[in-house]
Amino acid sequence: MEEKRRSKRLDLEVTVQLERLAQGDITTVKLMKVDVSDLSSTGMGFISTVPLEIGTVYDTKIQIWTKEVIPAIIRIVRCERVEEGKYNCGATFVGLTESDQLKINIYQMLNPE
């Protein structure tokens, strides 16, 4: 399988809080938590207990390894059922500050695989 990522991903055990950004007056998921499986400066992979629609946008709060919480806006690009009640999802960052991207990049440099 061809690697499509533009950035090295980090394997982390952190939880992210997602809040769907409504389109009009329709909001299907108000607030939920997911378990992050990997994180890079361009996106993240995570396990969700509900399927997420591809193309939907979420406001997130990611607690990183320093225990700091960074805000980001993500767009769902992949969501596949892996077992009953578990969905493997992928998202790209569409709103992440340069300083927060830098924090992820510095962690990658300090923690090579």
N, C-alpha and C positions, 0 to 999 in steps of 0.2 A: 504494500500500500504506500502510495506516495505521500510524503510529509507536506502538508499545506501551510503549516504555521510559519509566520515570519519571525517569531521570537521564541527563544528557549522557554519551555514551560517549567514551572516549579511545582513539585508535589507537596501539598500542604494539607494539614488537617485543621481546617478552620470552617466556621459557619458564617454564611452570608445572609443578611436580611434583604428580601426583595419586596418591592412595592410596585405594582404595575402602574404605569402611567396611562391614564384613561384617554381614550379617543372619544370625544363627545361626552356623553353621560354614561358610557358603558365601561364598567370595570368588572372583570371576572375574578381576579385574585387581588384582594386588598393588601394582605401582608402574609409572608411566609418565610420560612428559613430553609436553607439548602446546605448540603455538605459539599464543600469545594474539593475536587479531586486534583486539579492542577490550575496554575495561574501563571500568566505571562503579562508583559506590558501591553499586549494587544487584545487579550481576552482571557476567558476562564472556562473550565469544564466543571460540572457539578452534578450531584445526584439530587433529584427532586422527587417528592412523593406524589406529585400530580403532573400530568403532561402539560407542557407549555407550548403555545402556538408559535411556530417559526415566524419571525418578523416582529413579534411583540417587543415592546421596550419596557424596561424596568429601571427604577431608581434603586440603587443598592448601597448598602453600608457593609464594607468588607473589613473585618478585623484581621490585620496582618500579624506576622510573627513578632513584631515589636509591641503588640497589644494595642497599637494605634488603629483607629477606625478611619478608613478612607472612603469618601463618597464616590460613586461612579454611576454612569448611565450605561446600561448594556442592551444589546439587541440579540434575541435568541436566533441562532443559526442552525441548531441541530437539537432534536429531542427524540430519543429512541427508548422504547420500553425494554428494560433488561430483565425484569421479573415483576410479579404482581406488586403494585404499589411503589415501584422504583423506576425512574426514568433518568437515563444518562443524557444530559443536556450540555450544549456548548453555546457560548455567547462571545460576541466581540464588544469591546469597549467603544462606545460612540461618544462618551463624555468622561474623560479622565484627565486630570490636570497633569501638566508636564512634570511637576515636582513629584506627584504620586507615581508616574511612570518611572521616574528616576529612582525612586525608592525600590521598586521592583527590580530594575536593572542592576542596582548596587547589590541587592541581595543575591542575584544570580551570579555576579562576579565573585562574591565572598563565599558562595556555597556551590562550587562546581560539582557536577555529577561524577 
